[in-house]
């Protein structure tokens, strides 16, 4: 009877109904025994501290639930993970009531393992990677002591996530392409590979196919960042196979996108285009406009690499329309910049100037100094090619075609000489566009246990 009531309380908390859920916890139902007074003394103040920060409902739930706060704290994590200020409050609460220490004092090994893992996940979200590693390693250590293979798998997976997140966090400082990160970043990523591979091995032993899919996806992402694109492709294909088996279209879409990114860096642009097309179709089926926009942008870049400029322009125009609909000014600026380059490569400099001016206006609007400098340089070069005076920067100084035609105006044919800057355009650097915008989509699943 006690267990059934506890499970019902946890179910309600997980569903978001904390008020109803805590009614089933100790102190709220006379038919169940209470946990030790030692645990209550540690957990009761946690609710009081949260109350001071205005989180009344969370405070009430934690104060009443006492040792049974697993479901409530997990729900609180979901609420807080996208809110930095609230997350700091949450972290302070976890540190103050020291749940792992409480369970250790009680001699509850399983409770200590679970709470250590949950705290590690929370610390990872906060960017406290070293502290998160300590907690997750404690989770792993206890799981192995208890010979709990499922818990061990969770600990291995979460450790991989912590090292992967730390590596990406450090690597964001520079502008390196995959495979070109400094040693400290590579060391973190290699540690992530170690734990993901250990997790994958264990999940295969346990015949947990869904968990295998998650591990393969993360291994593919990590090998991609390490610059081992062939191995990344191997794991993403395995991830794709499992996603299809489960009918998981979102995971299938991520796998196709990641396969496209890997093929780009191998110079296999036609294969990349095929994968991005599948990404686009799945995004349409899922009704995800932001991912549709990303897929169009990736396809535009890929066809630029293939020097199929009409196709590149078509996809970049589609991306521009999505960006405008989604009010994504950054995406809109990138689309205009890409369109300017594609039209210039075709020799249609008046259209290139039109989009260069749009890029400049958007860069000013969002305060993008680098974008402004790039746009101004492009405008200056294009005006020289078109024979327009340097001082007149108005986009109305030339007659723009009303349609997005890819054909240059015959009247300007004599000016169709490739500008000097285009001669030195390293087209393969378009690969950098994929790392800045069409990023690898890492699996965001984190194991929290009740």
C-alpha positions as CSV (number, residue, x, y, z in Angstrom):
1,X,0.0,0.0,0.0
2,X,2.8,2.4,0.9
3,X,4.7,1.8,-2.3
4,X,1.6,2.2,-4.4
5,X,0.9,5.6,-2.8
6,X,4.5,6.7,-3.3
7,X,4.4,5.8,-6.9
8,X,1.2,7.6,-7.5
9,X,2.7,10.7,-5.9
10,X,5.7,10.5,-8.1
11,X,3.5,10.0,-11.2
12,X,1.5,13.2,-10.4
13,X,4.6,15.2,-9.8
14,X,6.1,14.1,-13.1
15,X,2.8,15.1,-14.8
16,X,3.2,18.6,-13.4
17,X,0.6,18.4,-10.7
18,X,2.9,18.9,-7.7
19,X,0.1,20.0,-5.3
20,X,-1.8,16.7,-5.8
21,X,1.4,14.6,-5.9
22,X,2.8,15.8,-2.5
23,X,-0.5,14.7,-0.8
24,X,0.7,11.1,-1.3
25,X,4.1,11.7,0.3
26,X,5.1,11.1,3.9
27,X,3.5,13.5,6.4
28,X,0.5,13.8,4.1
29,X,-1.0,10.3,4.4
30,X,-1.4,8.6,7.8
31,X,-1.1,5.1,6.3
32,X,2.7,5.4,5.6
33,X,5.7,5.5,7.8
34,X,8.0,8.5,7.8
35,X,11.7,8.4,6.7
36,X,14.3,9.2,9.3
37,X,14.2,12.5,11.2
38,X,17.8,13.1,10.0
39,X,16.6,13.3,6.3
40,X,13.7,15.5,7.2
41,X,16.0,18.1,8.9
42,X,18.1,18.3,5.8
43,X,15.2,18.5,3.3
44,X,12.7,20.7,5.1
45,X,15.0,23.9,4.9
46,X,15.4,23.4,1.2
47,X,11.7,24.2,0.7
48,X,12.0,27.2,3.0
49,X,15.0,28.6,1.0
50,X,13.2,28.2,-2.3
51,X,10.2,30.0,-0.8
52,X,12.4,33.0,-0.2
53,X,13.1,33.2,-3.9
54,X,9.4,33.3,-4.7
55,X,9.1,29.6,-5.8
56,X,6.1,29.0,-3.6
57,X,4.8,25.9,-5.3
58,X,8.2,24.3,-5.6
59,X,8.8,25.2,-1.9
60,X,5.6,23.6,-0.8
61,X,6.3,20.4,-2.8
62,X,9.8,19.9,-1.5
63,X,9.0,20.8,2.1
64,X,6.1,18.3,2.2
65,X,7.8,15.6,0.1
66,X,11.0,15.5,2.3
67,X,13.0,12.5,1.2
68,X,10.6,11.7,-1.7
69,X,11.5,14.8,-3.7
70,X,13.0,13.0,-6.7
71,X,10.0,13.7,-8.9
72,X,9.6,17.3,-7.7
73,X,13.3,18.1,-8.2
74,X,13.3,16.5,-11.7
75,X,10.2,18.6,-12.6
76,X,11.9,21.7,-11.2
77,X,15.0,20.8,-13.4
78,X,12.8,20.8,-16.5
79,X,11.3,24.1,-15.6
80,X,14.7,25.7,-14.8
81,X,17.1,24.4,-17.4
82,X,16.4,27.3,-19.8
83,X,16.4,29.9,-17.2
84,X,19.9,30.8,-15.9
85,X,18.7,32.8,-12.8
86,X,16.3,30.1,-11.6
87,X,18.9,27.5,-12.3
88,X,21.3,29.2,-9.9
89,X,18.6,29.1,-7.2
90,X,18.1,25.4,-8.0
91,X,21.8,24.7,-7.7
92,X,22.0,26.5,-4.4
93,X,19.2,24.4,-3.1
94,X,20.8,21.2,-4.2
95,X,24.1,22.2,-2.6
96,X,22.5,23.3,0.6
97,X,20.5,20.3,1.4
98,X,23.1,17.9,0.1
99,X,20.9,15.0,-0.8
100,X,23.7,12.6,-1.7
101,X,25.2,13.2,1.8
102,X,21.8,12.6,3.4
103,X,21.5,9.2,1.7
104,X,25.0,8.3,2.5
105,X,24.4,9.1,6.2
106,X,21.3,6.9,6.0
107,X,23.3,4.1,4.4
108,X,21.0,4.2,1.4
109,X,23.5,3.3,-1.5
110,X,20.9,3.3,-4.2
111,X,19.5,6.7,-3.1
112,X,23.0,8.1,-3.0
113,X,23.7,6.8,-6.5
114,X,20.5,8.3,-8.0
115,X,20.9,11.7,-6.2
116,X,24.6,11.9,-7.2
117,X,23.6,11.3,-10.9
118,X,20.8,13.8,-10.8
119,X,23.0,16.5,-9.1
120,X,25.7,15.8,-11.7
121,X,23.2,16.4,-14.5
122,X,22.1,19.7,-12.9
123,X,25.7,20.9,-12.5
124,X,26.4,20.1,-16.1
125,X,23.5,22.3,-17.2
126,X,24.9,25.1,-15.0
127,X,28.3,24.8,-16.7
128,X,29.9,23.4,-13.5
129,X,31.6,20.6,-15.4
130,X,34.3,19.5,-13.0
131,X,31.8,19.3,-10.1
132,X,29.4,17.4,-12.4
133,X,32.2,14.9,-13.2
134,X,32.7,14.2,-9.5
135,X,29.0,13.5,-8.9
136,X,28.6,11.3,-12.1
137,X,31.7,9.3,-11.2
138,X,30.3,8.7,-7.7
139,X,27.1,7.5,-9.4
140,X,29.2,5.1,-11.5
141,X,31.2,3.9,-8.6
142,X,28.2,3.0,-6.5
143,X,26.3,1.4,-9.4
144,X,29.3,-0.9,-10.0
145,X,29.4,-1.7,-6.2
146,X,25.7,-2.7,-6.4
147,X,26.2,-4.5,-9.7
148,X,23.3,-2.4,-11.1
149,X,24.0,-2.6,-14.8
150,X,21.1,-0.3,-15.8
151,X,22.3,2.4,-13.4
152,X,25.9,1.9,-14.5
153,X,24.8,2.5,-18.1
154,X,23.1,5.8,-17.1
155,X,26.2,6.9,-15.2
156,X,28.5,6.1,-18.2
157,X,26.1,8.0,-20.6
158,X,25.9,11.0,-18.3
159,X,29.7,11.1,-17.9
160,X,30.0,11.1,-21.7
161,X,27.6,14.0,-21.8
162,X,29.5,16.0,-19.2
163,X,32.9,15.6,-21.1
164,X,31.2,16.3,-24.4
165,X,29.6,19.5,-23.1
166,X,32.8,20.7,-21.5
167,X,34.8,20.1,-24.7
168,X,32.2,22.1,-26.7
169,X,32.1,24.8,-24.1
170,X,35.9,25.3,-24.2
171,X,36.0,25.0,-28.0
172,X,33.5,27.8,-28.5
173,X,36.2,30.4,-27.6
174,X,37.8,30.0,-31.0
175,X,36.5,29.6,-34.6
176,X,38.1,26.2,-35.3
177,X,36.6,23.8,-37.7
178,X,36.0,20.2,-36.5
179,X,39.3,18.4,-36.0
180,X,41.2,21.6,-35.4
181,X,40.5,22.1,-31.7
182,X,43.3,22.6,-29.1
183,X,44.6,19.7,-27.0
184,X,42.4,20.5,-23.9
185,X,39.3,20.3,-26.0
186,X,40.4,17.1,-27.8
187,X,41.1,15.5,-24.4
188,X,37.6,16.2,-23.2
189,X,36.1,14.9,-26.4
190,X,38.2,11.7,-26.3
191,X,37.0,11.1,-22.7
192,X,33.5,11.5,-23.9
193,X,34.1,8.9,-26.6
194,X,35.5,6.5,-24.0
195,X,32.4,6.8,-21.8
196,X,29.9,6.7,-24.7
197,X,31.6,3.5,-26.1
198,X,31.5,1.9,-22.7
199,X,27.8,2.8,-22.5
200,X,27.2,1.4,-26.0
201,X,28.9,-1.9,-25.1
202,X,26.8,-2.3,-22.0
203,X,23.5,-1.4,-23.8
204,X,24.3,-4.0,-26.4
205,X,24.7,-6.6,-23.6
206,X,21.4,-5.5,-22.2
207,X,19.7,-5.5,-25.6
208,X,18.5,-1.9,-25.0
209,X,18.2,-0.7,-28.6
210,X,16.8,2.7,-27.8
211,X,19.8,3.5,-25.6
212,X,22.1,2.1,-28.3
213,X,20.7,4.7,-30.7
214,X,21.4,7.5,-28.3
215,X,24.9,6.4,-27.8
216,X,25.5,6.1,-31.5
217,X,24.2,9.5,-32.1
218,X,26.5,11.1,-29.5
219,X,29.5,9.1,-30.7
220,X,28.9,10.3,-34.2
221,X,28.7,13.9,-33.0
222,X,31.8,13.6,-30.9
223,X,33.9,11.9,-33.7
224,X,32.7,14.7,-35.9
225,X,34.1,17.3,-33.6
226,X,37.4,15.3,-33.4
227,X,37.6,15.5,-37.2
228,X,37.2,11.7,-37.7
229,X,34.4,12.1,-40.2
230,X,34.4,8.6,-41.5
231,X,33.8,7.1,-38.1
232,X,31.2,9.8,-37.4
233,X,29.4,8.7,-40.6
234,X,29.5,5.0,-39.4
235,X,27.8,5.8,-36.1
236,X,25.3,8.2,-37.6
237,X,24.3,5.5,-40.1
238,X,23.7,3.1,-37.1
239,X,21.7,5.9,-35.4
240,X,19.7,6.3,-38.5
241,X,18.9,2.6,-38.7
242,X,17.7,2.5,-35.1
243,X,15.6,5.7,-35.5
244,X,13.8,4.1,-38.5
245,X,13.3,0.9,-36.5
246,X,11.5,2.9,-33.8
247,X,9.7,5.3,-36.2
248,X,11.5,8.2,-34.5
249,X,11.3,10.9,-37.2
250,X,13.0,13.6,-35.1
251,X,16.0,11.3,-34.5
252,X,16.0,10.3,-38.1
253,X,16.1,13.9,-39.1
254,X,19.0,14.6,-36.8
255,X,20.9,11.7,-38.2
256,X,20.5,12.9,-41.8
257,X,21.6,16.4,-40.9
258,X,24.6,15.1,-39.1
259,X,25.5,12.8,-42.1
260,X,25.3,15.8,-44.4
261,X,27.6,17.8,-42.2
262,X,30.2,15.0,-42.1
263,X,30.1,14.4,-45.9
264,X,30.7,18.2,-46.4
265,X,34.1,17.9,-44.6
266,X,35.0,14.9,-46.6
267,X,34.4,16.9,-49.8
268,X,31.5,14.5,-50.8
269,X,29.1,17.3,-51.6
270,X,26.6,15.3,-53.7
271,X,26.1,12.9,-50.8
272,X,25.7,15.8,-48.4
273,X,23.0,17.3,-50.6
274,X,21.1,14.0,-50.6
275,X,21.1,13.8,-46.8
276,X,20.1,17.5,-46.5
277,X,17.2,16.9,-48.8
278,X,16.0,14.1,-46.6
279,X,16.4,16.4,-43.6
280,X,14.2,18.9,-45.4
281,X,11.5,16.4,-46.1
282,X,11.4,15.1,-42.5
283,X,11.4,18.7,-41.2
284,X,8.3,19.4,-43.4
285,X,6.7,16.2,-42.1
286,X,7.4,17.3,-38.5
287,X,6.1,20.8,-39.2
288,X,9.4,22.3,-37.8
289,X,9.9,25.6,-39.7
290,X,13.2,26.4,-38.0
291,X,14.7,23.1,-39.2
292,X,13.2,23.6,-42.6
293,X,15.1,26.9,-42.8
294,X,18.3,25.3,-41.6
295,X,18.0,22.6,-44.2
296,X,17.4,25.1,-47.0
297,X,20.5,27.1,-45.8
298,X,22.6,23.9,-45.8
299,X,21.4,23.0,-49.2
300,X,22.2,26.5,-50.5
301,X,25.7,26.2,-49.2
302,X,26.2,22.7,-50.6
303,X,25.1,23.7,-54.1
304,X,27.4,26.7,-53.8
305,X,30.2,24.2,-53.2
306,X,29.0,22.2,-56.2
307,X,29.1,25.5,-58.2
308,X,25.4,25.0,-59.1
309,X,24.5,28.6,-58.4
310,X,20.9,28.6,-59.7
311,X,20.1,25.8,-57.2
312,X,22.0,27.5,-54.5
313,X,20.1,30.7,-55.1
314,X,16.8,28.9,-55.0
315,X,17.5,27.3,-51.6
316,X,18.9,30.6,-50.2
317,X,15.8,32.4,-51.2
318,X,13.7,29.8,-49.5
319,X,15.8,30.2,-46.4
320,X,15.4,34.0,-46.6
321,X,11.6,33.6,-46.7
322,X,11.7,31.3,-43.7
323,X,14.0,33.6,-41.7
324,X,11.6,36.6,-42.4
325,X,8.6,34.6,-41.4
326,X,10.3,33.4,-38.2
327,X,11.7,37.0,-37.6
328,X,15.2,35.5,-37.4
329,X,17.3,38.5,-38.3
330,X,20.6,36.6,-37.9
331,X,19.4,34.0,-40.4
332,X,18.0,36.7,-42.7
333,X,21.5,38.4,-42.7
334,X,23.2,35.1,-43.5
335,X,20.7,34.5,-46.4
336,X,21.4,37.9,-47.9
337,X,25.1,37.5,-47.6
338,X,25.0,34.0,-49.2
339,X,22.7,35.3,-52.0
340,X,25.1,38.2,-52.7
341,X,28.0,35.8,-53.1
342,X,26.0,33.4,-55.3
343,X,24.7,36.2,-57.6
344,X,28.2,37.6,-57.8
345,X,29.7,34.2,-58.8
346,X,27.1,34.1,-61.6
347,X,28.1,37.6,-62.8
348,X,24.8,39.1,-61.8
349,X,26.3,42.0,-59.9
350,X,23.3,44.2,-59.7
351,X,21.4,41.5,-57.8
352,X,24.5,40.9,-55.7
353,X,24.5,44.6,-54.8
354,X,20.9,44.4,-53.8
355,X,21.5,41.6,-51.3
356,X,24.7,43.2,-50.1
357,X,22.8,46.3,-49.2
358,X,20.2,44.2,-47.4
359,X,23.0,42.4,-45.5
360,X,24.4,45.8,-44.5
361,X,21.0,47.1,-43.2
362,X,20.4,43.9,-41.2
363,X,23.9,43.9,-39.7
364,X,23.4,47.5,-38.5
365,X,20.0,46.6,-37.1
366,X,21.4,43.7,-35.0
367,X,24.7,45.3,-34.1
368,X,26.8,42.9,-36.1
369,X,30.1,44.8,-36.6
370,X,31.8,42.0,-38.5
371,X,28.7,41.7,-40.8
372,X,28.7,45.4,-41.4
373,X,32.4,45.4,-42.4
374,X,31.9,42.4,-44.7
375,X,28.9,44.0,-46.3
376,X,30.6,47.4,-46.8
377,X,33.5,45.7,-48.5
378,X,31.3,43.7,-50.8
379,X,29.2,46.8,-51.7
380,X,32.4,48.8,-52.5
381,X,33.7,46.0,-54.8
382,X,30.4,45.5,-56.5
383,X,29.9,49.3,-57.1
384,X,33.3,49.4,-58.8
385,X,32.4,46.5,-61.1
386,X,29.1,48.2,-61.9
387,X,30.8,51.5,-62.6
388,X,28.8,53.3,-59.9
389,X,30.2,56.2,-58.0
390,X,31.7,55.4,-54.6
391,X,29.9,58.1,-52.8
392,X,26.4,57.1,-53.7
393,X,25.5,54.2,-51.4
394,X,21.7,54.3,-52.0
395,X,20.3,51.0,-53.3
396,X,18.0,53.0,-55.5
397,X,20.9,54.3,-57.5
398,X,20.6,51.2,-59.7
399,X,17.5,49.7,-61.2
400,X,16.7,46.4,-59.7
401,X,14.8,43.7,-61.5
402,X,11.4,43.1,-59.8
403,X,11.8,39.3,-59.9
404,X,14.5,37.2,-58.5
405,X,15.8,36.3,-61.9
406,X,19.2,34.6,-62.2
407,X,19.9,36.3,-65.6
408,X,22.2,39.4,-65.6
409,X,20.9,42.6,-67.3
410,X,22.3,42.8,-70.9
411,X,22.9,46.5,-70.5
412,X,25.6,45.7,-67.8
413,X,27.2,42.9,-69.8
414,X,30.4,44.9,-70.4
415,X,30.9,45.2,-66.6
416,X,30.7,41.5,-66.1
417,X,34.3,41.0,-65.0
418,X,34.9,38.9,-61.9
419,X,36.0,41.3,-59.1
420,X,39.4,40.7,-57.7
421,X,38.1,39.6,-54.3
422,X,36.1,36.8,-55.9
423,X,39.2,35.4,-57.6
424,X,40.7,34.7,-54.2
425,X,37.4,33.3,-52.7
426,X,38.3,30.0,-51.1
427,X,35.1,28.2,-51.9
428,X,35.8,25.3,-49.5
429,X,35.6,27.8,-46.6
430,X,31.9,27.5,-47.0
431,X,32.3,24.5,-44.7
432,X,32.7,27.0,-41.9
433,X,29.1,28.1,-42.6
434,X,28.0,24.7,-41.5
435,X,29.9,24.8,-38.2
436,X,28.5,28.2,-37.3
437,X,24.8,27.7,-38.4
438,X,24.1,24.1,-39.4
439,X,25.7,22.7,-36.3
440,X,25.7,19.1,-35.3
441,X,22.5,18.4,-33.3
442,X,23.6,16.6,-30.3
443,X,21.3,14.2,-28.4
444,X,19.9,16.2,-25.5
445,X,18.6,13.2,-23.5
446,X,19.8,13.1,-19.9
447,X,19.2,10.4,-17.5
448,X,17.4,11.6,-14.3
449,X,16.3,8.8,-12.0
450,X,13.7,8.8,-9.3
